[in-house]
């Protein structure tokens, strides 16, 4: 049955269950701190014989920016592997999109690597400050809309 599933060039991977926030409606109730090991993540990408080169690679968690170095190491491994990415064009590195879904609170601490690797960010907000900060709170119950807004600027 697995052979009937068409191949894709879009990969989504949950890298961590760690999070620096404690949103009231979070579906990750068991924030147990588990993270993918680099070898484990790489194995998930190589165990299937993808017939298409990876073009989009989405990383999410918990909060993936808690371990941006892990993502950079994984991307470097992906780029170096002929079985995962097509190297028929010299420009494929510039075509691949590395997308991170983030709560936006750690952008400022990681800005250099985010820029260097051309990460695309998807930032989760629930609306204006008064609405966002009702449910999107840290472990002390504090909202971070203003910090996220400053990080995005």
KAHUCOR-V24521 format. One line per field, one symbol per residue. ss: DSSP state (H for helix, E for strand, L for the rest). psi: psi as a letter, one per 30 degrees, with the letter a starting at -180 (. if undefined). Layout:
ss=???
psi=???
//
This chain:
ss=LHHHLLLLLEEEEEEELLLLELLLLLLLLLLLLLELLHHHHHHHHHLLLLLLLLLEEEEEELLHHHHHHHHHHHHHHHHHLLLLLLLLLLLHHHHLEEEEEELLLLHHHHHHHHHHLLLEEEELLLLLHHHHHHHLEELLLLELHHHHHHHHL
psi=eeffkkllgkkkkjflgkkflhkfgkfifhiggklkkeeeeeeefffkikfkkkekjkkabbjfffieeeeeeeeeeeffjffekkgfkfgeeffkkjkkjlfffgeefgeeeeeeghkkkjkjlgaleeeefeeilafggklgeeeeeeef.
//
